Amino acid sequence: MKYYSTRNEKNTYSAAQAMAMGLAPDGGLFVPETIPTVSAQELKALCAMDYRARAVNIMQRYLEEFSTAELQDFVTHAYAENFGHSGIAPLRFVDEHTAFLELWHGPTCAFKDMALQMLPYLLTASLKKTGEERQVCILVATSGDTGKAALEGFADVPGTRIFVFYPSGGVSAIQRLQMVTQRGENVGVCAVKGNFDDAQTGVKKIFGDAQFAQELSRRGFFLSSANSINWGRLLPQIVYYFSAYCDFVNAGKLAAGDEIVFCVPTGNFGNILAGWFAKQMGLPVKRFVCASNANDVLTEFIRTGVYNKNRPFHLTISPSMDILVSSNLERLLYMLCGDQKTKGFMAQLSAEGRYDVGAENHEKIAKQFYAACCDDDATRARIQTVWKHSGYLIDTHTAVAADAIDQYRAQTGDATPAVVVSTASPFKFAADVCAALGTQAGEDPLAALSAYCGIPTPAPLSGLDARPVRFDGVTEKADMRATVDAFLQ
């Protein structure tokens, strides 16, 4: 199984090379040369496995350089006591046809743990396989959750350093505390004056700076990514779509082989794209519902075929989705259009802030994806409705998806069983969830939410405000390279 860039099919790389590099040399994203298939019989066999065995089974299809024993070792360590639920990614049914896929039982209480507890093992093994002797510096731009999950995964991992940029004022108070109090001798964190797109653009510029790369190489470093632009981040996410389907079947609410709908809150398009890869492998998915907040660039794209980032940027109560440049969409475009057209679209996006995929490609996208969005008021209302009617507590991002699945069903009349992908613990956004429920958050939103709902605060979030703040730096967008340079001195 070889990999190549979304912008150039001529040069191929091994899986280990692709994961070690993170971003292709031409600025494109790595994609597999073929998509392996899972037969109906193999899908039934997956239903009899636990989450860890399912992870090995799916990932090894893309990682031929890695032995089954290696992957079993990685999975055993990645999904261990650091997860607070034995099922790792359990389903929670709220009615006969709807379940929430809880992806937030890991050490940072967000879905990014599903991949970022695995990535350090994949990456360090990849470095050995490629004979890399330099230290890797993981650069991350985060809209809230990836940063902490990456920091937690790579903290004190030998041969690695990690530096995270987050938008100043653009993450929740708890997300910020999780990052700025991070333990570890090899970690760094800094706020960026601007929004997530500014931070993401800045990191991509650093990756594309050949002179800086040469200078770092002389000093014994090279750069890689823990964002979902890294295939090693995206691959573990494919697993939980298969796992959710199997658990739906095992619950007796779906017959093996029957279709299902997935509704995914997404900003950077990585989470939902992992589901799309699962569908291409053979998972019986009827449609994906792409759920957006007030930053509705993906909604417009799926509805019209025109991607246009030239619009107001909104700071919302679902900050991890406050994104106008959805990087992983490039992989979908490549799969539909090939490398040259994709390269052209990305050049247009850089120069003009927009591109149009044309009627034929738009029709292909619209058949597989439905798009819906909602604002903060609708998000708050959905949190309250789900709690009132189902006794189930959801966060501000999951609420966007819960609203979107209702929009989809109302507009299409489709009663296909659905999984709503729940991406974060409601306690990560305790103040906003309290406000949605009509209760005072006070000075301790975590305690207030716990008392109101009768649900214990997740252990990883307890005592955050008592930990010392280690990182209080703020940088201008233009100074991000200098910040990384100083970190690696």
Secondary structure, DSSP 8 states (H G I E B T S, - for coil): --EEETTEEEEEE-HHHHHHH-S-TTS--EEESS-----HHHHHHHHTS-HHHHHHHHHTTT-TTS-HHHHHHHHHHHSSTTSSSTTSS-EEEEETTEEEEE---STTSBTTHHHHTTHHHHHHHHHHHTT--SEEEEEEE-SSHHHHHHHHHHTT-TTEEEEEEEETT-S-HHHHHHHHT---TTEEEEEESS-HHHHHHHHHHHHT-HHHHHHHHHTTEEEEE-STTSHHHHHHHHHHHHHHHHHHHHTTSS-TT--EEEEEE-SSSHHHHHHHHHHHHT--EEEEEEEE-S--HHHHHHHHSEEE--S-----SSGGG--S--TTHHHHHHHHH-HHHHHHHHHHHHHHSEEE-HHHHHHHHHHHEEEEE--HHHHHHHHHHHHHHH-----HHHHHHHHHHHHHHHHH-----EEEEE-B-GGGGHHHHHHHHT---TT-HHHHHHHHHT----GGGTTGGGS------EE-GGGHHHHHHHHT-
